[in-house]
Amino acid sequence: MNKFEFIQRKMALGISIAIALIVIVIHISLYAPLIKKLKVSCLEYKAVEKYLKGARYAIEQTDMTLEDRAIITEDEVSLAIAELTQHGKLRGINFISIKPGEIISEKELLYKILPLEITMSAPEQKFASFIGTLANLKRSVIKVKSFEAALNIENEKKLKVDMVLDIYLLGGR
């Protein structure tokens, strides 16, 4: 091996090492931020997963049944509305108007739905308590379909709420 070949091999080795280092630097500079984001996302995912497992466990531990409740018939709607208003008044709700809508009956459903348009006034905490305890009503199964809340013009400590509740009734199909 002469001196020229030796220098050529050293240059080839040096160029190969330089190219490898350049590739490694480019790889680290491009992928390091992505790997960092991935690690942060992984930690967030694990935290959310832990929270959801805890929530699932809490839900599984609650012994909530609907044995005491029943879906009412059309003839019992007035009793359900009376129970709803009594339930609200006990929580400090001032009902301004309650207007039953047209009963919705679709062929594929085993039940009918009675929309109930309600306008009420109440402090925020009492309104939240009322909404949160609707599931405790014994005479009916009720779902909050929609609501809009705004400060009451006459009393800024209260909300004026327009809402639609769906009361489920027996007798579909």
MDTraj code that builds the backbone (N, CA, C; nanometers):
import mdtraj as md
import numpy as np

residues = "MET ASN LYS PHE GLU PHE ILE GLN ARG LYS MET ALA LEU GLY ILE SER ILE ALA ILE ALA LEU ILE VAL ILE VAL ILE HIS ILE SER LEU TYR ALA PRO LEU ILE LYS LYS LEU LYS VAL SER CYS LEU GLU TYR LYS ALA VAL GLU LYS TYR LEU LYS GLY ALA ARG TYR ALA ILE GLU GLN THR ASP MET THR LEU GLU ASP ARG ALA ILE ILE THR GLU ASP GLU VAL SER LEU ALA ILE ALA GLU LEU THR GLN HIS GLY LYS LEU ARG GLY ILE ASN PHE ILE SER ILE LYS PRO GLY GLU ILE ILE SER GLU LYS GLU LEU LEU TYR LYS ILE LEU PRO LEU GLU ILE THR MET SER ALA PRO GLU GLN LYS PHE ALA SER PHE ILE GLY THR LEU ALA ASN LEU LYS ARG SER VAL ILE LYS VAL LYS SER PHE GLU ALA ALA LEU ASN ILE GLU ASN GLU LYS LYS LEU LYS VAL ASP MET VAL LEU ASP ILE TYR LEU LEU GLY GLY ARG".split()
xyz = np.array([
    [0.0848, -0.1150, 0.0000],
    [0.0000, 0.0000, 0.0000],
    [0.0912, 0.1237, 0.0000],
    [0.0669, 0.2068, -0.0937],
    [0.1496, 0.3268, -0.1009],
    [0.0831, 0.4405, -0.0243],
    [0.1533, 0.5474, -0.0169],
    [0.1108, 0.6617, 0.0613],
    [-0.0177, 0.7233, 0.0047],
    [-0.0339, 0.7253, -0.1230],
    [-0.1509, 0.7819, -0.1893],
    [-0.2781, 0.7028, -0.1533],
    [-0.2715, 0.5699, -0.1565],
    [-0.3866, 0.4856, -0.1220],
    [-0.4221, 0.5026, 0.0260],
    [-0.3212, 0.5151, 0.1083],
    [-0.3415, 0.5312, 0.2515],
    [-0.4172, 0.6617, 0.2792],
    [-0.3781, 0.7680, 0.2121],
    [-0.4437, 0.8977, 0.2289],
    [-0.5863, 0.8912, 0.1746],
    [-0.6050, 0.8212, 0.0641],
    [-0.7389, 0.8064, 0.0062],
    [-0.8318, 0.7332, 0.1033],
    [-0.7824, 0.6270, 0.1644],
    [-0.8647, 0.5501, 0.2589],
    [-0.8967, 0.6343, 0.3824],
    [-0.8006, 0.7096, 0.4317],
    [-0.8250, 0.7952, 0.5480],
    [-0.9278, 0.9034, 0.5147],
    [-0.9183, 0.9593, 0.3940],
    [-1.0150, 1.0609, 0.3515],
    [-1.1545, 0.9996, 0.3378],
    [-1.1636, 0.8812, 0.2831],
    [-1.2927, 0.8135, 0.2680],
    [-1.3522, 0.7847, 0.4055],
    [-1.2689, 0.7387, 0.4980],
    [-1.3148, 0.7125, 0.6345],
    [-1.3588, 0.8428, 0.7014],
    [-1.2816, 0.9490, 0.6853],
    [-1.3150, 1.0793, 0.7421],
    [-1.4442, 1.1340, 0.6847],
    [-1.4606, 1.1213, 0.5521],
    [-1.5838, 1.1679, 0.4872],
    [-1.7025, 1.0859, 0.5365],
    [-1.6852, 0.9550, 0.5509],
    [-1.7937, 0.8679, 0.6002],
    [-1.8332, 0.9071, 0.7415],
    [-1.7355, 0.9325, 0.8259],
    [-1.7641, 0.9728, 0.9638],
    [-1.8320, 1.1095, 0.9646],
    [-1.7860, 1.2021, 0.8833],
    [-1.8471, 1.3351, 0.8764],
    [-1.9923, 1.3260, 0.8298],
    [-2.0170, 1.2434, 0.7287],
    [-2.1550, 1.2259, 0.6795],
    [-2.2419, 1.1637, 0.7885],
    [-2.1884, 1.0639, 0.8589],
    [-2.2630, 1.0005, 0.9681],
    [-2.2949, 1.1013, 1.0774],
    [-2.1997, 1.1858, 1.1136],
    [-2.2237, 1.2877, 1.2158],
    [-2.3275, 1.3899, 1.1703],
    [-2.3187, 1.4300, 1.0442],
    [-2.4172, 1.5245, 0.9900],
    [-2.5573, 1.4638, 0.9942],
    [-2.5688, 1.3357, 0.9562],
    [-2.6985, 1.2676, 0.9596],
    [-2.7498, 1.2592, 1.1028],
    [-2.6629, 1.2289, 1.1985],
    [-2.7034, 1.2198, 1.3390],
    [-2.7482, 1.3565, 1.3906],
    [-2.6741, 1.4621, 1.3585],
    [-2.7108, 1.5973, 1.4027],
    [-2.8451, 1.6385, 1.3427],
    [-2.8648, 1.6132, 1.2147],
    [-2.9923, 1.6452, 1.1501],
    [-3.1056, 1.5645, 1.2135],
    [-3.0816, 1.4383, 1.2364],
    [-3.1819, 1.3501, 1.2982],
    [-3.2206, 1.4029, 1.4359],
    [-3.1203, 1.4373, 1.5175],
    [-3.1476, 1.4870, 1.6523],
    [-3.2194, 1.6214, 1.6469],
    [-3.1754, 1.7101, 1.5588],
    [-3.2378, 1.8425, 1.5530],
    [-3.3809, 1.8365, 1.5012],
    [-3.4132, 1.7425, 1.4140],
    [-3.5490, 1.7317, 1.3614],
    [-3.6406, 1.6510, 1.4532],
    [-3.5910, 1.5412, 1.5059],
    [-3.6766, 1.4504, 1.5806],
    [-3.6774, 1.4743, 1.7301],
    [-3.5801, 1.5423, 1.7854],
    [-3.5772, 1.5662, 1.9297],
    [-3.7005, 1.6447, 1.9765],
    [-3.7401, 1.7539, 1.9083],
    [-3.8622, 1.8237, 1.9524],
    [-3.9864, 1.7348, 1.9416],
    [-3.9920, 1.6538, 1.8385],
    [-4.1071, 1.5642, 1.8225],
    [-4.1095, 1.4587, 1.9323],
    [-3.9931, 1.4081, 1.9664],
    [-3.9859, 1.3083, 2.0733],
    [-4.0247, 1.3719, 2.2065],
    [-3.9825, 1.4968, 2.2275],
    [-4.0190, 1.5687, 2.3502],
    [-4.1705, 1.5884, 2.3577],
    [-4.2318, 1.6286, 2.2462],
    [-4.3781, 1.6449, 2.2415],
    [-4.4476, 1.5122, 2.2671],
    [-4.3930, 1.4071, 2.2112],
    [-4.4502, 1.2741, 2.2303],
    [-4.4458, 1.2334, 2.3775],
    [-4.3353, 1.2621, 2.4451],
    [-4.3243, 1.2293, 2.5874],
    [-4.4245, 1.3085, 2.6695],
    [-4.4409, 1.4386, 2.6381],
    [-4.5380, 1.5220, 2.7093],
    [-4.6791, 1.4697, 2.6846],
    [-4.7097, 1.4368, 2.5598],
    [-4.8423, 1.3826, 2.5269],
    [-4.8666, 1.2513, 2.5981],
    [-4.7638, 1.1709, 2.6084],
    [-4.7757, 1.0426, 2.6771],
    [-4.8086, 1.0640, 2.8245],
    [-4.7425, 1.1613, 2.8873],
    [-4.7715, 1.1912, 3.0280],
    [-4.9144, 1.2434, 3.0448],
    [-4.9573, 1.3307, 2.9529],
    [-5.0947, 1.3816, 2.9578],
    [-5.1946, 1.2684, 2.9395],
    [-5.1656, 1.1798, 2.8452],
    [-5.2535, 1.0656, 2.8204],
    [-5.2648, 0.9793, 2.9454],
    [-5.1511, 0.9534, 3.0104],
    [-5.1531, 0.8697, 3.1310],
    [-5.2334, 0.9362, 3.2427],
    [-5.2222, 1.0695, 3.2548],
    [-5.2988, 1.1414, 3.3569],
    [-5.4480, 1.1338, 3.3275],
    [-5.4859, 1.1536, 3.2024],
    [-5.6276, 1.1452, 3.1643],
    [-5.6790, 1.0023, 3.1843],
    [-5.5984, 0.9061, 3.1457],
    [-5.6386, 0.7661, 3.1621],
    [-5.6604, 0.7329, 3.3092],
    [-5.5722, 0.7820, 3.3951],
    [-5.5860, 0.7585, 3.5392],
    [-5.7139, 0.8236, 3.5911],
    [-5.7404, 0.9466, 3.5462],
    [-5.8625, 1.0163, 3.5874],
    [-5.9865, 0.9397, 3.5421],
    [-5.9853, 0.8937, 3.4157],
    [-6.1007, 0.8216, 3.3631],
    [-6.1215, 0.6876, 3.4343],
    [-6.0124, 0.6217, 3.4682],
    [-6.0256, 0.4962, 3.5440],
    [-6.0899, 0.5225, 3.6793],
    [-6.0474, 0.6318, 3.7436],
    [-6.1076, 0.6684, 3.8714],
    [-6.2552, 0.7018, 3.8565],
    [-6.2883, 0.7751, 3.7510],
    [-6.4290, 0.8099, 3.7264],
    [-6.5114, 0.6846, 3.6969],
    [-6.4557, 0.5951, 3.6154],
    [-6.5264, 0.4704, 3.5849],
    [-6.5497, 0.3901, 3.7128],
    [-6.4475, 0.3832, 3.7975],
    [-6.4604, 0.3101, 3.9230],
    [-6.5699, 0.3731, 4.0094],
    [-6.5710, 0.5075, 4.0154],
    [-6.6730, 0.5762, 4.0949],
    [-6.8120, 0.5493, 4.0406],
    [-6.8257, 0.5479, 3.9089],
    [-6.9565, 0.5205, 3.8484],
    [-6.9989, 0.3770, 3.8774],
    [-6.9049, 0.2845, 3.8668],
    [-6.9373, 0.1441, 3.8930],
    [-6.9759, 0.1222, 4.0386],
    [-6.9196, 0.2024, 4.1295],
    [-6.9473, 0.1856, 4.2713],
    [-7.0809, 0.2458, 4.3129],
    [-7.1323, 0.3390, 4.2343],
    [-7.2618, 0.3965, 4.2703],
    [-7.3696, 0.2929, 4.2440],
    [-7.4584, 0.2855, 4.3344],
    [-7.5646, 0.1861, 4.3229],
    [-7.6930, 0.2577, 4.2829],
    [-7.6886, 0.3261, 4.1686],
    [-7.8037, 0.4020, 4.1235],
    [-7.8898, 0.3150, 4.0333],
    [-8.0113, 0.2959, 4.0733],
    [-8.1040, 0.2175, 3.9926],
    [-8.2282, 0.3010, 3.9677],
    [-8.3024, 0.2607, 3.8702],
    [-8.4269, 0.3293, 3.8382],
    [-8.5476, 0.2490, 3.8851],
    [-8.5277, 0.1625, 3.9849],
    [-8.6366, 0.0762, 4.0298],
    [-8.7541, 0.1564, 4.0838],
    [-8.7246, 0.2695, 4.1508],
    [-8.8303, 0.3489, 4.2115],
    [-8.9007, 0.4384, 4.1107],
    [-8.8451, 0.4517, 3.9919],
    [-8.8991, 0.5438, 3.8930],
    [-8.9736, 0.4672, 3.7855],
    [-9.0628, 0.5381, 3.7214],
    [-9.1399, 0.4750, 3.6151],
    [-9.1660, 0.5766, 3.5054],
    [-9.1737, 0.5272, 3.3851],
    [-9.2151, 0.6136, 3.2751],
    [-9.3665, 0.6260, 3.2850],
    [-9.4141, 0.7488, 3.2822],
    [-9.5554, 0.7750, 3.3064],
    [-9.6363, 0.7675, 3.1773],
    [-9.7680, 0.7679, 3.1930],
    [-9.8576, 0.7720, 3.0777],
    [-9.8993, 0.9172, 3.0538],
    [-9.9674, 0.9403, 2.9434],
    [-10.0136, 1.0761, 2.9112],
    [-10.1095, 1.1284, 3.0171],
    [-10.1858, 1.0393, 3.0782],
    [-10.2821, 1.0813, 3.1802],
    [-10.2145, 1.1318, 3.3073],
    [-10.0892, 1.0928, 3.3292],
    [-10.0185, 1.1287, 3.4520],
    [-9.9259, 1.2490, 3.4356],
    [-9.9318, 1.3160, 3.3223],
    [-9.8419, 1.4285, 3.2956],
    [-9.8595, 1.5382, 3.3999],
    [-9.9824, 1.5660, 3.4383],
    [-10.0050, 1.6736, 3.5359],
    [-9.9398, 1.6401, 3.6697],
    [-9.9375, 1.5115, 3.7065],
    [-9.8712, 1.4713, 3.8311],
    [-9.7197, 1.4918, 3.8206],
    [-9.6638, 1.4619, 3.7054],
    [-9.5201, 1.4796, 3.6843],
    [-9.4829, 1.6273, 3.6873],
    [-9.5667, 1.7119, 3.6269],
    [-9.5398, 1.8559, 3.6281],
    [-9.5531, 1.9100, 3.7705],
    [-9.6509, 1.8600, 3.8437],
    [-9.6667, 1.9026, 3.9835],
    [-9.5445, 1.8621, 4.0658],
    [-9.4955, 1.7406, 4.0440],
    [-9.3760, 1.6959, 4.1165],
    [-9.2553, 1.7824, 4.0791],
    [-9.2432, 1.8142, 3.9505],
    [-9.1320, 1.8968, 3.9027],
    [-9.1364, 2.0354, 3.9664],
    [-9.2522, 2.0984, 3.9692],
    [-9.2634, 2.2324, 4.0280],
    [-9.2395, 2.2277, 4.1790],
    [-9.2894, 2.1264, 4.2448],
    [-9.2651, 2.1119, 4.3889],
    [-9.1154, 2.0949, 4.4156],
    [-9.0530, 2.0128, 4.3342],
    [-8.9093, 1.9877, 4.3440],
    [-8.8320, 2.1186, 4.3260],
    [-8.8738, 2.2000, 4.2293],
    [-8.8070, 2.3274, 4.2048],
    [-8.8309, 2.4282, 4.3159],
    [-8.9524, 2.4359, 4.3638],
    [-8.9837, 2.5328, 4.4690],
    [-8.9080, 2.5018, 4.5972],
    [-8.8887, 2.3733, 4.6263],
    [-8.8106, 2.3355, 4.7441],
    [-8.6657, 2.3817, 4.7324],
    [-8.6186, 2.4016, 4.6102],
    [-8.4812, 2.4449, 4.5864],
    [-8.4716, 2.5939, 4.5547],
    [-8.5798, 2.6673, 4.5716],
    [-8.5763, 2.8119, 4.5533],
    [-8.5932, 2.8577, 4.4099],
    [-8.6539, 2.7754, 4.3268],
    [-8.6773, 2.8116, 4.1868],
    [-8.8103, 2.8856, 4.1773],
    [-8.8104, 2.9979, 4.1057],
    [-8.9330, 3.0727, 4.0799],
    [-8.9743, 3.0445, 3.9355],
    [-9.0774, 2.9637, 3.9181],
    [-9.1255, 2.9304, 3.7837],
    [-9.2099, 3.0461, 3.7318],
    [-9.1712, 3.0987, 3.6175],
    [-9.2451, 3.2084, 3.5546],
    [-9.3513, 3.1510, 3.4614],
    [-9.3123, 3.0511, 3.3821],
    [-9.4109, 2.9852, 3.2965],
    [-9.3672, 2.8418, 3.2686],
    [-9.4670, 2.7553, 3.2527],
    [-9.4448, 2.6163, 3.2146],
    [-9.5446, 2.5864, 3.1033],
    [-9.4918, 2.5508, 2.9868],
    [-9.5786, 2.5293, 2.8712],
    [-9.5482, 2.3923, 2.8085],
    [-9.6414, 2.2971, 2.8221],
    [-9.6214, 2.1681, 2.7555],
    [-9.6317, 2.1842, 2.6042],
    [-9.5444, 2.1165, 2.5316],
    [-9.5492, 2.1205, 2.3857],
    [-9.6298, 2.0044, 2.3306],
    [-9.6219, 1.9842, 2.2015],
    [-9.6889, 1.8733, 2.1368],
    [-9.6126, 1.7440, 2.1655],
    [-9.6844, 1.6371, 2.1934],
    [-9.6214, 1.5084, 2.2211],
    [-9.5596, 1.4538, 2.0933],
    [-9.4347, 1.4113, 2.1050],
    [-9.3617, 1.3542, 1.9911],
    [-9.3706, 1.2028, 2.0006],
    [-9.4222, 1.1424, 1.8952],
    [-9.4360, 0.9974, 1.8921],
    [-9.3823, 0.9469, 1.7586],
    [-9.2742, 0.8721, 1.7643],
    [-9.2168, 0.8156, 1.6427],
    [-9.2377, 0.6648, 1.6418],
    [-9.2581, 0.6095, 1.5253],
    [-9.2921, 0.4681, 1.5139],
    [-9.1873, 0.3755, 1.5729],
    [-9.0585, 0.4080, 1.5551],
    [-8.9536, 0.3168, 1.5994],
    [-8.9258, 0.3243, 1.7497],
    [-8.9835, 0.4226, 1.8200],
    [-8.9591, 0.4371, 1.9628],
    [-9.0644, 0.3638, 2.0446],
    [-9.0240, 0.3156, 2.1601],
    [-9.1163, 0.2485, 2.2507],
    [-9.1826, 0.3476, 2.3463],
    [-9.1534, 0.4742, 2.3301],
    [-9.2050, 0.5755, 2.4199],
    [-9.2366, 0.7020, 2.3412],
    [-9.3070, 0.7927, 2.4073],
    [-9.3360, 0.9241, 2.3512],
    [-9.2573, 1.0274, 2.4321],
    [-9.2410, 1.1444, 2.3732],
    [-9.1683, 1.2515, 2.4417],
    [-9.2582, 1.3744, 2.4477],
    [-9.2708, 1.4296, 2.5676],
    [-9.3449, 1.5541, 2.5870],
    [-9.2445, 1.6647, 2.6170],
    [-9.2231, 1.7570, 2.5214],
    [-9.1346, 1.8697, 2.5515],
    [-9.2057, 1.9679, 2.6449],
    [-9.1325, 2.0171, 2.7412],
    [-9.1875, 2.1086, 2.8399],
    [-9.1024, 2.2356, 2.8373],
    [-9.1594, 2.3463, 2.7889],
    [-9.0876, 2.4734, 2.7825],
    [-9.1082, 2.5461, 2.9149],
    [-8.9972, 2.5779, 2.9806],
    [-9.0040, 2.6389, 3.1136],
    [-8.9229, 2.7682, 3.1129],
    [-8.9817, 2.8717, 3.1743],
    [-8.9093, 2.9948, 3.2022],
    [-8.9062, 3.0079, 3.3533],
    [-8.7866, 3.0307, 3.4072],
    [-8.7721, 3.0366, 3.5525],
    [-8.6695, 3.1408, 3.5906],
    [-8.6678, 3.1718, 3.7185],
    [-8.5710, 3.2651, 3.7735],
    [-8.5184, 3.2045, 3.9028],
    [-8.3841, 3.2081, 3.9199],
    [-8.3246, 3.1497, 4.0398],
    [-8.1787, 3.1920, 4.0505],
    [-8.1254, 3.1935, 4.1726],
    [-7.9801, 3.2143, 4.1867],
    [-7.9043, 3.0983, 4.1224],
    [-7.7801, 3.1244, 4.0841],
    [-7.7009, 3.0247, 4.0119],
    [-7.6928, 2.8913, 4.0852],
    [-7.6606, 2.8962, 4.2157],
    [-7.6423, 2.7728, 4.2913],
    [-7.7724, 2.6935, 4.3009],
    [-7.8824, 2.7631, 4.3182],
    [-8.0103, 2.6932, 4.3300],
    [-8.0522, 2.6329, 4.1961],
    [-8.0225, 2.7042, 4.0873],
    [-8.0518, 2.6485, 3.9548],
    [-7.9681, 2.5236, 3.9307],
    [-7.8391, 2.5300, 3.9660],
    [-7.7511, 2.4137, 3.9487],
    [-7.7992, 2.2968, 4.0331],
    [-7.8437, 2.3242, 4.1543],
    [-7.8968, 2.2186, 4.2408],
    [-8.0220, 2.1565, 4.1795],
    [-8.1085, 2.2403, 4.1251],
    [-8.2314, 2.1914, 4.0620],
    [-8.1991, 2.0999, 3.9443],
    [-8.1111, 2.1449, 3.8551],
    [-8.0744, 2.0647, 3.7374],
    [-8.0073, 1.9346, 3.7801],
    [-7.9204, 1.9450, 3.8798],
    [-7.8458, 1.8276, 3.9237],
    [-7.9299, 1.7227, 3.9929],
    [-8.0470, 1.7612, 4.0399],
    [-8.1302, 1.6653, 4.1133],
    [-8.2544, 1.6219, 4.0358],
    [-8.2648, 1.6576, 3.9098],
    [-8.3808, 1.6138, 3.8305],
    [-8.3887, 1.4609, 3.8216],
    [-8.2749, 1.3949, 3.8266],
    [-8.2747, 1.2491, 3.8177],
    [-8.3379, 1.1852, 3.9411],
    [-8.3568, 1.2619, 4.0483],
    [-8.4148, 1.2069, 4.1706],
    [-8.5677, 1.2066, 4.1706],
    [-8.6285, 1.2632, 4.0678],
    [-8.7752, 1.2645, 4.0630],
    [-8.8276, 1.1216, 4.0531],
    [-8.9330, 1.0932, 4.1272],
    [-8.9854, 0.9560, 4.1343],
    [-9.0922, 0.9273, 4.0289],
    [-9.1673, 1.0273, 3.9899],
    [-9.2820, 1.0043, 3.9020],
    [-9.2479, 1.0045, 3.7540],
    [-9.1291, 1.0514, 3.7174],
    [-9.1035, 1.0648, 3.5745],
    [-8.9549, 1.0557, 3.5431],
    [-8.9300, 1.0287, 3.4160],
    [-8.7941, 1.0305, 3.3629],
    [-8.7849, 1.1554, 3.2763],
    [-8.6923, 1.2449, 3.3143],
    [-8.6808, 1.3750, 3.2492],
    [-8.5386, 1.3935, 3.1992],
    [-8.5282, 1.4539, 3.0804],
    [-8.3970, 1.4882, 3.0235],
    [-8.3977, 1.6366, 2.9901],
    [-8.2890, 1.7047, 3.0234],
    [-8.2752, 1.8451, 2.9859],
    [-8.2350, 1.8477, 2.8393],
    [-8.3233, 1.8999, 2.7555],
    [-8.2945, 1.9067, 2.6125],
    [-8.2086, 2.0286, 2.5797],
    [-8.2443, 2.1431, 2.6369],
    [-8.1664, 2.2647, 2.6133],
    [-8.2004, 2.3670, 2.7200],
    [-8.1079, 2.4623, 2.7389],
    [-8.1393, 2.5758, 2.8244],
    [-8.0498, 2.6931, 2.7892],
    [-8.1037, 2.8119, 2.8125],
    [-8.0304, 2.9368, 2.7959],
    [-8.0470, 3.0140, 2.9256],
    [-7.9349, 3.0574, 2.9801],
    [-7.9388, 3.1315, 3.1058],
    [-7.8724, 3.2672, 3.0863],
    [-7.9326, 3.3688, 3.1464],
    [-7.8770, 3.5045, 3.1422],
    [-7.9107, 3.5729, 3.2740],
    [-7.8385, 3.6792, 3.3053],
    [-7.8697, 3.7525, 3.4274],
    [-8.0099, 3.8120, 3.4170],
    [-8.0831, 3.8034, 3.5245],
    [-8.2174, 3.8595, 3.5309],
    [-8.2063, 4.0123, 3.5365],
    [-8.2769, 4.0802, 3.4497],
    [-8.2692, 4.2263, 3.4421],
    [-8.3206, 4.2898, 3.5717],
    [-8.4268, 4.2337, 3.6304],
    [-8.4864, 4.2900, 3.7507],
    [-8.4029, 4.2637, 3.8756],
    [-8.3304, 4.1500, 3.8774],
    [-8.2507, 4.1139, 3.9942],
    [-8.1233, 4.0459, 3.9448],
    [-8.0123, 4.1180, 3.9488],
    [-7.8876, 4.0668, 3.8912],
    [-7.8266, 3.9533, 3.9724],
    [-7.8812, 3.9239, 4.0897],
    [-7.8308, 3.8110, 4.1686],
    [-7.8933, 3.6801, 4.1229],
    [-7.9900, 3.6898, 4.0323],
    [-8.0586, 3.5706, 3.9831],
    [-8.0379, 3.5551, 3.8333],
    [-8.0558, 3.4316, 3.7902],
    [-8.0538, 3.4012, 3.6474],
    [-8.1959, 3.3921, 3.5964],
    [-8.2152, 3.4318, 3.4732],
    [-8.3414, 3.4049, 3.4041],
    [-8.3091, 3.2921, 3.3069],
    [-8.3803, 3.1818, 3.3192],
    [-8.3489, 3.0615, 3.2433],
    [-8.4689, 3.0217, 3.1587],
    [-8.4423, 3.0021, 3.0292],
    [-8.5407, 2.9421, 2.9392],
    [-8.4879, 2.8027, 2.9079],
    [-8.5689, 2.7022, 2.9334],
    [-8.5206, 2.5665, 2.9099],
    [-8.6305, 2.4785, 2.8533],
    [-8.5872, 2.3704, 2.7910],
    [-8.6794, 2.2693, 2.7398],
    [-8.6401, 2.1372, 2.8037],
    [-8.7367, 2.0769, 2.8724],
    [-8.7183, 1.9447, 2.9316],
    [-8.7998, 1.8452, 2.8507],
    [-8.7466, 1.7259, 2.8315],
    [-8.8223, 1.6177, 2.7684],
    [-8.8691, 1.5228, 2.8769],
    [-9.0008, 1.5021, 2.8834],
    [-9.0579, 1.4040, 2.9757],
    [-9.0944, 1.2820, 2.8919],
    [-9.0459, 1.1672, 2.9328],
    [-9.0716, 1.0441, 2.8579],
    [-9.2012, 0.9801, 2.9057],
    [-9.2827, 0.9396, 2.8075],
    [-9.4143, 0.8829, 2.8334],
    [-9.4251, 0.7433, 2.7734],
    [-9.5050, 0.6592, 2.8350],
    [-9.5308, 0.5276, 2.7785],
    [-9.6178, 0.5395, 2.6544],
    [-9.6048, 0.4438, 2.5648],
    [-9.7001, 0.4359, 2.4550],
    [-9.6483, 0.4730, 2.3191],
    [-9.5317, 0.4324, 2.2833],
    [-9.4834, 0.4560, 2.1473],
    [-9.5357, 0.3491, 2.0530],
    [-9.4889, 0.3530, 1.9322],
    [-9.5235, 0.2590, 1.8245],
    [-9.6645, 0.2703, 1.7864],
])
top = md.Topology()
chain = top.add_chain()
for i, resn in enumerate(residues, 1):
    res = top.add_residue(resn, chain, resSeq=i)
    for name in ("N", "CA", "C"):
        top.add_atom(name, md.element.get_by_symbol(name[0]), res)
traj = md.Trajectory(xyz[None], top)
